[in-house]
Amino acid sequence: MNNKIQKIALLGACLLATTPEITNAHRAKPLQNSREAVRFFSHELEFKTTPYGVNAVLDGKVKDVIIVDVRSAKDYAEGHIPGAINIPGNEHNYFDGHEREFKGLRKDKYTYVYCYALLCNLGQKAAKKLASLGYPVKEIVGGWDEWKKGGNRIEK
């Protein structure tokens, strides 16, 4: 019986050795395209920031940034990131309108945009609209929810 198992194992090894597409399939294709990964993460870093990045602005370590809260005026009034200006999405056709300029923004400064939560895409819509108008922009990942969860400063 032990001899039979050895023969089956040997037959399997021979089959694999003579079938290059089986043995080389995992070697020919890397687990990940590293160049694409570098490109992807470079884009992420270029167009997104985190509460840590926002705190660098609030602490004066990063200059020339305007923080924009795109939540409703009511939610903004209940609390927002210190120094943020409010450009409510619900008052601007959720950034699908024809506006060409937004009060308080400048094209010679970064605009950091946030909305309600990680899965809220209002911040992304605002960032897309602002970028299309030539404003340098980053999305604050996680929005207001992540800002609060992190125990960061809040202004009312």
ZAROGU-852266 format. One record per residue: residue in one letter; residue number from 1; z, x, y of N, C-alpha, C in turn. Coordinates in steps of 0.02 Angstrom, whole numbers. Layout:
! residues N
A, NUM, Z, X, Y, Z, X, Y, Z, X, Y
...
//
This chain:
! residues 156
M, 1, 0, 41, -60, 0, 0, 0, 0, 43, 63
N, 2, 41, 94, 64, 43, 140, 120, -24, 173, 130
N, 3, -58, 191, 76, -124, 222, 78, -175, 173, 109
K, 4, -169, 109, 94, -215, 58, 121, -207, 53, 197
I, 5, -146, 56, 223, -133, 52, 295, -163, 113, 329
Q, 6, -156, 171, 297, -183, 233, 326, -259, 229, 331
K, 7, -292, 200, 280, -365, 194, 280, -387, 146, 336
I, 8, -351, 92, 345, -368, 43, 398, -360, 76, 466
A, 9, -307, 113, 476, -295, 148, 539, -350, 199, 552
L, 10, -369, 236, 500, -422, 286, 506, -488, 253, 523
L, 11, -503, 197, 490, -565, 160, 504, -566, 136, 576
G, 12, -509, 111, 601, -505, 88, 670, -515, 145, 719
A, 13, -486, 202, 705, -494, 261, 748, -567, 283, 749
C, 14, -599, 282, 691, -670, 301, 688, -713, 252, 728
L, 15, -698, 189, 722, -736, 138, 758, -729, 149, 833
L, 16, -668, 161, 856, -657, 173, 928, -693, 236, 951
A, 17, -690, 288, 910, -721, 351, 929, -797, 346, 933
T, 18, -826, 302, 895, -899, 295, 896, -923, 240, 942
T, 19, -878, 209, 978, -896, 155, 1023, -874, 176, 1094
P, 20, -917, 214, 1130, -897, 241, 1195, -878, 188, 1246
E, 21, -909, 130, 1244, -892, 79, 1294, -821, 54, 1286
I, 22, -793, 59, 1226, -723, 39, 1216, -677, 94, 1240
T, 23, -690, 156, 1219, -644, 211, 1235, -650, 232, 1308
N, 24, -709, 226, 1338, -718, 250, 1407, -711, 195, 1459
A, 25, -707, 133, 1437, -704, 78, 1485, -645, 86, 1533
H, 26, -588, 103, 1505, -529, 110, 1549, -531, 174, 1589
R, 27, -567, 224, 1566, -571, 287, 1602, -625, 285, 1657
A, 28, -678, 250, 1646, -734, 249, 1694, -717, 210, 1757
K, 29, -674, 163, 1752, -657, 121, 1809, -584, 133, 1828
P, 30, -571, 159, 1888, -501, 170, 1908, -464, 104, 1916
L, 31, -399, 107, 1914, -359, 46, 1923, -373, 13, 1989
Q, 32, -385, 54, 2040, -396, 27, 2107, -444, 72, 2145
N, 33, -483, 43, 2188, -527, 82, 2231, -484, 108, 2289
S, 34, -465, 170, 2284, -419, 199, 2333, -447, 199, 2404
R, 35, -511, 210, 2411, -541, 209, 2478, -536, 140, 2510
E, 36, -549, 89, 2469, -542, 21, 2495, -470, 5, 2512
A, 37, -424, 30, 2472, -353, 18, 2485, -333, 50, 2552
V, 38, -356, 111, 2564, -341, 144, 2628, -370, 104, 2686
R, 39, -431, 81, 2678, -463, 40, 2730, -424, -25, 2742
F, 40, -406, -58, 2688, -369, -121, 2693, -302, -111, 2729
F, 41, -263, -62, 2707, -197, -53, 2737, -202, -26, 2808
S, 42, -254, 11, 2823, -264, 33, 2892, -276, -27, 2937
H, 43, -315, -76, 2912, -326, -137, 2951, -261, -176, 2959
E, 44, -223, -181, 2905, -159, -216, 2909, -116, -185, 2965
L, 45, -111, -119, 2965, -69, -85, 3014, -97, -91, 3085
E, 46, -162, -94, 3091, -194, -99, 3156, -186, -168, 3188
F, 47, -183, -220, 3146, -185, -288, 3172, -122, -330, 3159
K, 48, -73, -299, 3128, -10, -335, 3115, 49, -291, 3134
T, 49, 104, -324, 3151, 166, -289, 3163, 222, -329, 3130
T, 50, 281, -302, 3131, 339, -333, 3099, 395, -340, 3151
P, 51, 450, -373, 3132, 506, -375, 3179, 529, -304, 3199
Y, 52, 523, -257, 3155, 541, -187, 3172, 497, -163, 3230
G, 53, 432, -176, 3226, 386, -157, 3280, 402, -193, 3345
V, 54, 422, -255, 3340, 439, -293, 3400, 503, -265, 3431
N, 55, 551, -247, 3390, 613, -218, 3417, 598, -152, 3452
A, 56, 548, -115, 3429, 529, -53, 3463, 504, -70, 3534
V, 57, 471, -126, 3542, 449, -148, 3608, 510, -168, 3650
L, 58, 555, -208, 3621, 614, -231, 3658, 659, -173, 3678
D, 59, 660, -120, 3637, 701, -62, 3652, 667, -12, 3699
G, 60, 605, -28, 3720, 569, 14, 3766, 534, 74, 3733
K, 61, 534, 77, 3667, 501, 133, 3632, 426, 125, 3630
V, 62, 403, 63, 3633, 331, 47, 3636, 319, 9, 3700
K, 63, 271, 31, 3738, 257, 2, 3804, 192, -38, 3803
D, 64, 180, -74, 3857, 118, -110, 3868, 104, -163, 3815
V, 65, 156, -204, 3801, 150, -258, 3753, 175, -323, 3785
I, 66, 138, -376, 3776, 159, -443, 3796, 169, -482, 3731
I, 67, 228, -511, 3724, 244, -550, 3664, 230, -623, 3678
V, 68, 193, -655, 3634, 172, -725, 3644, 196, -768, 3586
D, 69, 231, -821, 3604, 255, -872, 3557, 207, -930, 3562
V, 70, 173, -948, 3507, 125, -1002, 3509, 153, -1068, 3480
R, 71, 219, -1069, 3470, 250, -1131, 3447, 253, -1181, 3505
S, 72, 274, -1240, 3489, 278, -1292, 3542, 327, -1272, 3596
A, 73, 319, -1300, 3656, 364, -1286, 3712, 435, -1304, 3694
K, 74, 445, -1358, 3658, 512, -1380, 3637, 544, -1327, 3592
D, 75, 508, -1303, 3542, 535, -1253, 3497, 548, -1187, 3533
Y, 76, 504, -1169, 3578, 512, -1109, 3618, 577, -1113, 3659
A, 77, 589, -1171, 3690, 649, -1181, 3731, 713, -1176, 3690
E, 78, 710, -1193, 3627, 769, -1189, 3583, 786, -1118, 3563
G, 79, 739, -1072, 3571, 751, -1002, 3556, 686, -966, 3542
H, 80, 682, -904, 3565, 621, -864, 3556, 638, -790, 3559
I, 81, 590, -748, 3544, 599, -676, 3549, 609, -660, 3623
P, 82, 658, -619, 3640, 670, -603, 3711, 607, -577, 3746
G, 83, 595, -606, 3804, 538, -586, 3845, 472, -618, 3826
A, 84, 471, -655, 3771, 408, -687, 3750, 388, -741, 3799
I, 85, 322, -746, 3810, 296, -802, 3849, 272, -855, 3800
N, 86, 269, -916, 3822, 249, -971, 3778, 179, -995, 3796
I, 87, 135, -991, 3748, 68, -1021, 3753, 62, -1067, 3693
P, 88, 86, -1130, 3701, 89, -1176, 3644, 21, -1193, 3615
G, 89, 14, -1185, 3551, -48, -1202, 3517, -67, -1275, 3526
N, 90, -17, -1319, 3525, -32, -1391, 3532, -57, -1409, 3601
E, 91, -48, -1366, 3650, -74, -1378, 3717, -140, -1342, 3729
H, 92, -163, -1305, 3679, -225, -1267, 3687, -272, -1279, 3628
N, 93, -274, -1342, 3606, -320, -1362, 3552, -313, -1316, 3491
Y, 94, -252, -1293, 3478, -237, -1248, 3422, -285, -1189, 3420
F, 95, -303, -1166, 3480, -345, -1107, 3491, -416, -1114, 3464
D, 96, -438, -1177, 3459, -507, -1190, 3441, -548, -1215, 3500
G, 97, -518, -1210, 3560, -551, -1237, 3620, -596, -1186, 3654
H, 98, -613, -1203, 3716, -661, -1162, 3754, -628, -1118, 3807
E, 99, -562, -1111, 3805, -529, -1068, 3854, -557, -997, 3852
R, 100, -561, -966, 3909, -586, -897, 3914, -531, -850, 3935
E, 101, -477, -877, 3965, -421, -837, 3987, -356, -875, 3973
F, 102, -303, -837, 3967, -238, -867, 3955, -189, -837, 4005
K, 103, -154, -880, 4041, -107, -860, 4093, -54, -814, 4064
G, 104, -42, -759, 4099, 10, -712, 4079, -14, -655, 4034
L, 105, -75, -659, 4010, -101, -606, 3966, -145, -558, 4005
R, 106, -149, -497, 3980, -190, -446, 4012, -229, -409, 3958
K, 107, -289, -390, 3974, -331, -355, 3925, -317, -280, 3923
D, 108, -273, -256, 3966, -255, -185, 3964, -187, -175, 3930
K, 109, -162, -228, 3897, -99, -224, 3859, -109, -258, 3792
Y, 110, -69, -236, 3744, -69, -271, 3679, -36, -339, 3686
T, 111, -59, -387, 3648, -27, -452, 3642, -2, -458, 3570
Y, 112, 64, -466, 3562, 93, -478, 3496, 106, -553, 3491
V, 113, 75, -585, 3442, 77, -657, 3435, 119, -678, 3375
Y, 114, 159, -731, 3384, 194, -758, 3326, 196, -834, 3329
C, 115, 203, -864, 3269, 210, -936, 3264, 274, -951, 3225
Y, 116, 273, -1001, 3182, 333, -1025, 3149, 356, -983, 3089
A, 117, 311, -970, 3043, 332, -941, 2979, 274, -901, 2948
L, 118, 290, -868, 2894, 241, -826, 2860, 178, -865, 2841
L, 119, 186, -926, 2817, 129, -964, 2794, 98, -1009, 2848
C, 120, 122, -1003, 2909, 92, -1038, 2966, 35, -995, 2992
N, 121, -25, -1023, 2996, -81, -982, 3020, -98, -993, 3093
L, 122, -54, -1026, 3130, -66, -1036, 3201, -67, -969, 3238
G, 123, -25, -923, 3219, -25, -857, 3249, -90, -821, 3236
Q, 124, -116, -828, 3175, -181, -797, 3159, -237, -828, 3199
K, 125, -235, -895, 3207, -287, -928, 3246, -285, -904, 3319
A, 126, -224, -899, 3346, -217, -875, 3415, -241, -803, 3420
A, 127, -223, -761, 3372, -244, -691, 3373, -320, -686, 3369
K, 128, -350, -726, 3327, -423, -726, 3321, -456, -746, 3387
K, 129, -430, -799, 3418, -457, -823, 3482, -449, -769, 3535
L, 130, -391, -739, 3540, -379, -688, 3591, -422, -627, 3579
A, 131, -428, -606, 3517, -471, -548, 3501, -544, -563, 3520
S, 132, -566, -625, 3509, -635, -643, 3525, -647, -640, 3601
L, 133, -594, -644, 3640, -600, -641, 3712, -586, -571, 3740
G, 134, -575, -524, 3695, -565, -454, 3716, -493, -433, 3727
Y, 135, -445, -475, 3709, -375, -455, 3714, -356, -414, 3653
P, 136, -326, -355, 3662, -299, -318, 3605, -240, -358, 3577
V, 137, -240, -370, 3512, -190, -417, 3484, -167, -395, 3415
K, 138, -103, -410, 3402, -73, -402, 3336, -34, -465, 3319
E, 139, -34, -482, 3256, 7, -538, 3233, 75, -512, 3211
I, 140, 128, -546, 3229, 195, -529, 3206, 205, -565, 3139
V, 141, 204, -526, 3086, 206, -553, 3018, 273, -590, 3006
G, 142, 268, -650, 2979, 328, -689, 2963, 351, -735, 3018
G, 143, 325, -723, 3079, 340, -767, 3135, 413, -775, 3151
W, 144, 429, -831, 3181, 496, -846, 3204, 547, -846, 3148
D, 145, 528, -874, 3090, 575, -876, 3034, 600, -807, 3014
E, 146, 555, -760, 3007, 575, -692, 2988, 615, -659, 3043
W, 147, 597, -673, 3105, 635, -645, 3161, 708, -667, 3158
K, 148, 718, -732, 3148, 787, -759, 3144, 823, -732, 3082
K, 149, 790, -733, 3024, 821, -710, 2962, 846, -638, 2968
G, 150, 811, -598, 3006, 829, -528, 3015, 888, -517, 3062
G, 151, 914, -571, 3091, 971, -565, 3136, 952, -532, 3203
N, 152, 889, -537, 3222, 866, -506, 3284, 888, -547, 3346
R, 153, 883, -515, 3403, 903, -547, 3466, 862, -611, 3479
I, 154, 895, -659, 3508, 863, -723, 3524, 877, -740, 3597
E, 155, 827, -765, 3631, 833, -785, 3700, 821, -860, 3705
K, 156, 858, -893, 3749, 848, -965, 3760, 835, -978, 3832
//
